[in-house]
Structures are given as structure tokens and as C-alpha cells.
């Protein structure tokens, strides 16, 4: 992986900007898209003023690995991560884009997040404590925080452009995607989770849950966006996992914990991050990449 200097924003003057998200800048190349992953980091629905160096390159490299690893299960939108092969529109910017950019096929997105949960944690744990169920699915009594489910749960959510996604039941998902497509996507999501879970476990990592996106390319369901990265998945160290506590994860949890402890009220202005929080977060992302992909 060759990572350019820390990047928080791109401005490709000759390429139309389609969307600037919390982390990614997406450019329109007609039937293809240019997805640039910056080093921006968000927490509690705000983009922080302090980037995490190398984060964009790590997320890009990890998605590229998983797209290849999962290709026998489902096709995907990735064309290349090689900036030298992205064409004349990209050529003037290749030095700044190298290592953090995917050229992908444009897809007709299915407008829902496809979440698969293998362990009870996060919002699933809160739901279970309150109602004895997770996203409308009845769960056996007696589970403890960070326990594995008897089998992976498919818990879709509406995709929000801002704010939090909202969990929906399978019936609502079927109304969005169509009954047959919803069933196929559910089965694919679980297969992807299981493949990722088994590979991660062989590297000493637990895949607790993940969020996937799908769309149609040439009439076929394809995996799109990012896949099985620390920004879209909850990874735990196998040796740090203890039932009854929430294990530390390979992501920006360090950032969230710091912001909570700082007393920030969640409203602008968003505080800058101290150097030690940045360094520890960057190290956690690097560790996940190295252990999962090498």
C-alpha cells in the first residue's frame, strides 16, 4: 500500500463531484464513479476537524482485499485501485489519489443498509435489554453482552444521508427492494458475514457485526460501497473478547470514548483531537489491515 500525505478534502477541478460524504468524495465519470477515501473521521454524526493519517488508504486497501476475497460469493463494483489505469480524467491527480481511490462501476443502489449481527452488542444489546428482541426478532432469554447469537441475524436499516440509520423489519425491507430481491440480498449478506467471520477468526479477530450495501449492475445484484472495513464493521481481538463487557474494537472507538470523556455536548464546534488519540486510532486501523490482509 502506498499512501499519499494526509488528505481531508479533494477538489478535482475537471471531474464533476457527485457527493461529498463524511469520509468519501465521489466523482462522476459517467458509467463509472471515482471513490476517494479521505482521512476524515466522524463521530456522533459530525466530521471532526482532526484527520486520522493513513485512514483513507487503509479503508481502500481493506475493501479491495475483501472484494477479491468474496468474488466467488457475489460480484462487486470494483474496477481498479491502480490510479495509472483510471484514465485521462484522473491522470492529473494521480499522485494525490494514489492508494486511497477506487474506480467502480455505477450501480443502481438498493436503498437500505444490510446489517448482519453475529454478536449481541451496541444497539442490539440495548434493544434486547428493553424488549427481549433485536430489530423485531425474538431472541432467547439469558444472553449477555458480547455473547454470540445462535445464528447470524439479518437486520436491515434505512439508509440516511444524515443522522442515524433506522432499523426496519424484513417486511419493510421487502417493500423497498422487492420480495425476491430482499430474500436474495439477505442470504448473500449472511454468506458474506460468515465468510468474513471465518477468515477474521483465523487471524485472531472476531467480526461482531457488519453493514453492507448492494446495487444492480447490468441487471445483477452486486456488492458496492465499502466492505468489511473498521468503518463498516465491528472487529474485536479474539483474545480481548470477554462475555459481559464491550471489547475494544479496531475502529474509531478510541475517538468516541475520548469525546464522551471530554464533556463535549455533541454540538458544534467540534473539538480537535489530541495527538495521542490520533496516533492510537491510526495504529488500531493499521493493525486491523495487517492482520486481516497479510
Steps between C-alpha positions, in 0.01 A plus 500: 500500500639841400329778693527869406516774760207548734196617305181654634340623178532460125423751227540348155426802285435313175292218650138557614452446873199275559501480878716602793426276796641487850807310378476451121499738205325340201553628145290437191670333203183404317443126529781490757563675830821611664485435874767685696533406866639790703648492849197676646351341809147546627343435838150560630392622154769768476818512294788582732755770417789257563567227241642153566814468284493201265137414574380550142770277354432232761126495426565486126751216529273303729195534273709396200617192686149397600349565156750251362455256786121497462486495119386137490198590715381819331621733223604850601545846354880530525689553173844599631690677775793570266495873424716442193211304347219744580511700179589851381255686725672358806859523375565863611409408859655155526767595755250631752253216432747212507421238764165644605283477187274241338368517146166322512206418279192712553222298662130551562517492877252312717403769747559313825791398718541124533620434854607157622558447871693204637535624859272698724643847556432865425142588413409130485589463868290804593207366296529159665513645850192712435282253310663155493540532123737647244349703217170319544659152514426307820822390674542229760512609863820515701737653247782719630682788338741378226343152490480343153154455353392144427519598133577828322214751495410700190374838622455751215478874551396797295796690361511857628694774320549662840436393856445144612370215286169354618457127553217340303356149491532264207150584377590868467823404325304284255278796419811703415688236301225261387434164662729286284786751502469547877527125557802471271675796660430365848655165410799665334553726802510205737739308272731802479493541876576133556790505252642814661445363850683176427795674333526757778492233768791323329693826551406533867218751442127477567261656248217602732279667240517673164307733272482426126358675195376352175388628162427379149767498229396366159189353660690304765523558873848626589682593818582873505641780716752368755508152649617356833704804601532643852265782393226257394563211740571431864821299544626374836826336595422134569716506813332815636147362465326439830128443536339765717710795384528695176844412357715772342454510124731561203350833402434852625366386838804669656378827347142452622616412852725806510221732388262358760761540775582855387152624588422613144123542465479372142435843352730717285772606529650153487819477709836405353658170600820477705804349330497186715136422409583545132806274524319225692207504256728486196689207655176312560397537134846391381491195725166390355629535143821310563340215690209451261669543163861383530 
